[in-house]
Amino acid sequence: MKIVHVIEPFASGVAVFVKSLTETMPEDLHIIIHGERKQVMSAKDVKRTFPKQNVRFIRWKSVQRSINPFKDFLALSELHNILKRLSKKGFVDAVHLHSSKSGFLGRVACRLAGIKNVVYTPNGAPFLSSGNPVTNFLFKQIERFGNGVGGKVVCCSASELAEYQKIGINASFINNGVSLKETSVSIAPLNKKSKFQVITTGRIEDQKNPTLFNTIASFFEDYEQIEFIWVGDGKERGVLNSKNIIVTGWQEPNTIKKMVSQADVFISTSLFEGLSFSVLEALALKKPVLLSDCVGNSDIIKTGLNGDLFKNEIEAISKILNYFNNKEMLEVMGDYSFDICGSKFNVDLNFKEYRSIYHVFDKKKKEISLAVAS
């Protein structure tokens, strides 16, 4: 079966998501259309992470992250032409769209190209992205319009599904997952550490709330035994000015795993998530996780077992002090993290459900072919 995955630029976790899908369905042909993601990883870097046997890349040149009516029209036209050409050659049985921009433009392009088998995975509800109620209202209308155009909405967490149901969109959900075999292998530490480390990974941007991360870290500036690490980079890097924060810039995936593995606690200060792959990988690496109480993060925590949720900096600071003063409990919490990842966020289990969805499309195609033949 031939699946076209459409990825927009800068959707950093989505490449991990699609890679996992292609690896769990090795006999299928996957064609991945993507924009350039210069601030995260180049197109060449993306290609190198995928299996060579069943993946073909086509660059979606016109697409960009921000909303621009003229450029978005060009991106829509380009995507429509790509999909129409692939469909004529018999390379499209279904299209899977990832994130909001590709989700909207992709559903319109598929409608224009006559492609009916469409899945859309938001990976973070876009109408939660702004504190501006007018902007969020606009995003809700865009999501409703896109849903009316066609396609099946499959959220990546139960809490994301709940947000879509609130705005009247009939969706379903399949939890994101990570490979425990790849992530949880024995990892030698980068170096001998002397401090208690609180770590996070990802783009330094508003959605990840670096201001809150900095506020939490600032409380511990006079604690020489505690340091905070942000693995990644982004336009909001300047916000992280507390003297006990280390910003590493972008690192190779294996280096990131080693850094997370040797840290004591993984923290997320995000305003919202779909279901963060960074957090799931921290679970697989047996890390306690301290997460902001938001969509996506709330699906991961079993309070007091594998970590905690916090609503503000005071709660986060209190939890970190508790972890620091009771280090003996971190190993036990890390074991719970691994167990929870294995039961709820294991890619080998979860993505069987995507395979079922794709095979429904394949079955419909065969039924139509038989009907036409008869």
N, C-alpha and C positions, 0 to 999 in steps of 0.2 A: 504494500500500500504506500502511496506517495503523499506525504504530508508537507505542506509548505508552512514553515514557521516564519512569522514576520516580527522582527525586533526593531524597535526604535533606537535612536542614539542614546547613549548614556544610561541605558537600562542595565546597570552593572550586574545585578543579581539574576537577571533574566537569562543571560548567556549560560550561567550555571544550571538554571532550570532546564533549558532546552538541551544542553549537553547531557543531562541526566535522562531526559526523555529519549534521546537518540541511542544512548547506551543500553537502555532497558528494552529497546525494540531494534536489535541489530540487523534484522533481516529486511527492514523497511528502508525505503529511500526517503531521505529528508533533504529538502532544499531550504536554506535559511537566507532570508533577505534581511540586510541590516544596514544601518547608517554608520558612518565613521564615528568613533567614540574616542576622540583624541585625548580627552582629559582622564580617561580611565584605562583603556588599553586600545592599541591599534587594531585594525582589521586583521593584520597578519597575526597578532597575538591571539585574537579570538580564534582564528582558523587552526592554530597550532594545538589548541586544547581539545579539538573535536576528533572523533575517530574518522579516518580517511575513507573507509570503505563505503559509508552510506550517507555522506554529507556533501552537498554542493552549495557553494556560496554565491549569491548574487547581491551586489551592492545597491542599496536604495539610496541614491545620491542626494536627492532633493530634500529629504526629511530632516527636520531639526526639532529640538526639544520644545522651544517656546512657541506660543501661538502667533502666527503671522498669516492672515488670510491669503495673501498673494502666494507666499512660499508654500503654504499648506495646499493650495490648489495645484501647484506644480508637483508637489509630492504625491497628491492623490492621482493626478494624471499619470505620473511615472509608474506608480504602483499598479494602477489599473492596466497599463500596457504590459507590464511584466507578467501579471497574473493571467491576462488574456492570452499572451503568447505561450506561457507554460501550459495553460489549459488546452489550447489547440493541439499541442504536442503530446497530450495525454500524461502530463507530469503532475496533475493535481487531482487527488481524490478528496482532499479536505485541506482547509487552511486553519492554522492555529495562530491567533494574534495575541501579542504579549504587551501589556502596559497600555496606557490611555490613548496616546497619540496614534499608535499603530492600530489600536482597537477601534477607534472611530473611523480613521481613514481607510483601514482595511475592510471594515464591514461595508462601507459605501463602495469601495473598489470591487469587492466580491459581488455585491448586488449588481453593479454595472456589467461585470464580466460573466454573470449568470452562474456563479459558484454558490451553491446552497449549503454545502457542508462546512460550517464555520464555527470555530470555538474561540471565545475571547476570555483570556485570563488577565484581570486588571493588575494583579501584583501591587496592590495599594490603591484604594479608592481615591480617584483624583479630587472628588468633592470634599475630601477631608484635608486638602493640602494647604488651605489658606485660612487665616484668621478673619479674612474679609467675607462677611455673609453674602455680599453681592456676587463675588467671584465664585464662591462655593455653590450658590444657586445656579449660576451659569453652567458650571461643570455638571451639576445634577441634570439640567435640561439636555446637555450634550449626551450624557450617558443614556437618558431616556430615549432621545432621538436615535442614537446608535442601536439601542436595543430594538426599536421599532423597525429599523432597516433589516435586521435579521441576525442570525447567529445564536449560539448557546453560550451564556455567561457561566463560566466555571471559576469561582473564587478560589483563593489559595489558603483560606483559613475560615473557621466558623464565624469569627467576629467580623471578617470582611463580608461574608455572606449576609450577616445580620444588617449591615449598613446598606447593602443593595436592596434587601427586602423592605427596609424602611422607606425607600423612595419608589417602591412599587415595581421593582424589577424581579421577575421570577428567575432565580439563579440556583445553582448548586455549588458544592465546594469539594475540593480534593486538597488535602494538606500538602504543602510543599514538603520535600524530603531531601535528605542527603544520604550519600553512600557511607555506611558505617565502615565498610571494608577499606575505603580510600582514606577516610578522615581519621579513623581511630587507630591507625597503625602506630606502633611504637615510634616516637619522635625524640631524637636526641636534642637536648636543650641547646640554644644558641650559645649561651655563656652562663657562667655561674652568677646568679643574681643575689643581691644582698637586701633588696627592698621588697616590701609588699606591693604587688603590682595590680592595678585596676586598669583593664584594657578594653578598647572598643576598636572596631574596624569599619571602613567605608568612606564614602564621599563626605567631605566637610561642607555641608549645605544646610539650609534652613530646616528641611524635613528631619534631619538627624539631630537638630537642636543643640548645636555646639555651645550656645550661650549657657544652657543649663549644665552641660558637661563642665564648662569652665567655672561656673559658680560652685559646683560641688567640689571640684579640685581645689579651688581657692581656699576653702575652709581648712584644707590639710596642708597649706603652704609651710607651716611651721612644724609639721610632722616629718622629720628627715627620713623616717622609716617607710613612708608611703609615697609612691609615685603613680602618675596617671599616664597612659600611653594611648595615642590615637594613631592607628595604622591606616594611612590614607592621605588624601589631599583634597583640596577644593577651594572654591572662591571665598569661603568663610574662614579660611585658616587663621586670619588675623584675630579672630574672636578668641582663639585659644592662647591667651597671654599669661595665664597663671604660671609661675616659675617652676612648678612641679609637674608640668605637662610636657611630655616628649611627643612631637609630631614626626613620624618616620617618613612621610611621603609614601608613594606607591611601592609595594614590595611584590616579589614573586609569590604565587600561591603557597608553595611549600614553606617559604620563610614566614609568611603570615601564620600558618598552622603552628610552626615552632614557637612563634612569639606568643600566640594565644595559649599554647600548651604549657608554657613555663610561667604564665601569669597566674595570679591567685583567684581573681574574679573577673568575669566578663560583664560589662555594663552597656546598656542601651538607653539613650536619653531621647529617642525618637518621638516625634509628635504623632506619627501613625506609621504603620507598616502594612504590607500584605501578609507576609510571614517571612521574616528576615532569614536569609541563608546564613548570614554571619552568626546569628544567634544559634541556629540549628547546628552549625559546625562546632560552635563552642560546647553545645550539649554533647556532641559526639566525641569531643576532646576531653570530656569529663570535667567541665568547668561549672562551678556555681554561676548562675546568671541573675543579675540585678537589672530589672527592666522597668522602664516607664510604663505606667498603666494606660495603655492605648490599644487601639485596634491592631491586631496582629501579635503584639507582645503578650496580650492577656491570654492567648491560647496556649502558651508555652509553659507557664509557671504552675507548679504545685507548691503552694505557699509553705515555706519552711523546709521543704524536702529538697528541691533542686535549685531554690533561689527565692526571690521575693519581687513583688511589684512595688513601685513607689509613685506617689502622686505629686510630689514636690521635692525640692532640694533637701529640706529638713529630714524627710523620711529616708532619702537616699543616703545622706550623711550618717544617720543613725544606724542604718543597716551595714554600711561599710565599717563603722566603728565596732559593731558587733562581730563582723567577720574577722576583723583584725585582732580583736581580743579573744577570739575563740577559733583559732586557726585549725584546731584539731577536727572541727566539724566540716571543714571544706572538702576533705577527701570523701567523706560519706555523702555529702551533697553532690559532689561530682559523679559518684556512682549512680545516684538517682537520676542525674541529668542524662547519663548514657542509657539507662534503662528506659526513660521516657522517650528519648530519641528513637530507640529501637522499636518501641511499640506504636508510637504515633507519627513519627517523622522519618520513617525509613523509606528511602526512594524505591527499594525493591518491592515493597508492599504497596505503597500509595500509588505508584504510577501504573500499576496493573489496571486501575480504574480509568486512566486516560486511554489505555489500550482498548478497554471495553467500549469507550465512546467512539474511538476511531473505527473499531470493527463494526459498530452499528452503521456508520456511514458506508463502510465497505459492503455490508450486507445489502443496504438499500441500493447501492450502485449495481450489484449483481442482479437484484430483483428487477431493476429497471431494464438492464441489458437483456434478461430473459424475456421480459414482456415485449420488448421491441423485436426480438428475434422471432417470437411466436406470432 
